Amino acid sequence: MKQKHTPTPGRPPINEMTGEQLTTWIQTTRAALQQKKQRERNYLGRRAARHTHTPTDDAYEQDQLLEADLLALLDEMAASLAQQGRTS
């Protein structure tokens, strides 16, 4: 069953992007996600140094795993585009 696309502000659906648009989106999204991951890692480090821990810290630790998986997915998407010759 085909799912209905929910528009995302600031970008067309992925299947409507050109190779160049998709490459740019992957690079931009990857950079933003990497910065988010690093901010959270820094936050967790500061809290650990103060011997502070709450369930939110556990959630952020789990988020780190999800973010790493999403970064790997973006890398796979970029590699697939390059292999298909769709990159700019």
C-alpha positions in Angstrom: 0.0 0.0 0.0 1.4 3.4 -1.0 1.6 5.9 1.9 0.6 9.5 1.4 3.4 11.9 1.5 3.2 14.6 4.2 4.9 17.7 2.8 7.9 18.9 4.7 8.5 22.6 4.9 11.3 23.8 2.8 11.7 20.8 0.4 9.8 18.9 -2.2 9.2 15.1 -1.8 12.4 13.2 -2.2 11.1 11.4 -5.3 10.5 14.7 -7.0 14.0 16.1 -6.3 16.7 16.3 -9.0 20.0 14.5 -8.2 21.6 17.8 -7.4 18.8 18.8 -5.1 18.9 15.5 -3.3 22.6 15.6 -2.9 22.4 19.1 -1.4 19.6 18.0 0.9 21.6 15.0 2.1 24.7 17.1 2.8 22.7 19.8 4.6 20.6 17.3 6.6 23.7 15.2 7.5 25.6 18.3 8.7 22.7 19.5 10.9 22.1 16.0 12.3 25.8 15.7 13.1 25.8 19.0 14.9 22.7 18.0 16.9 24.4 14.7 17.8 27.5 16.5 19.0 25.5 19.1 21.0 23.7 16.2 22.8 27.0 14.4 23.4 28.5 17.6 24.9 25.4 18.0 27.1 25.6 14.4 28.3 29.3 14.8 29.0 28.8 18.0 31.1 26.0 16.2 33.1 28.2 13.2 33.7 31.0 15.4 34.9 28.6 16.8 37.5 27.4 13.3 38.4 23.9 14.2 37.3 21.7 11.6 35.7 17.9 11.5 34.9 15.7 9.5 32.6 16.2 12.3 30.0 19.9 11.4 29.9 18.9 7.9 29.1 16.6 9.1 26.3 19.4 11.3 24.9 21.7 8.2 25.0 19.2 6.3 23.0 18.8 9.3 20.6 22.5 9.0 19.9 22.0 5.5 18.6 19.1 6.6 16.4 21.1 9.6 15.1 24.1 7.4 14.2 21.7 5.1 12.3 20.2 8.1 10.4 23.7 9.4 9.6 24.6 6.0 8.2 21.4 6.0 6.1 22.2 9.4 4.7 25.7 8.2 3.8 24.1 5.1 2.1 21.8 7.4 0.2 24.7 9.6 -1.0 26.7 6.5 -2.1 23.7 5.1 -4.0 23.2 8.4 -5.8 26.9 8.5 -6.7 26.7 4.9 -8.0 23.7 5.8 -10.1 25.5 8.9 -11.4 22.8 11.2 -10.0 25.1 13.5 -8.0 26.0 16.9 -9.1 
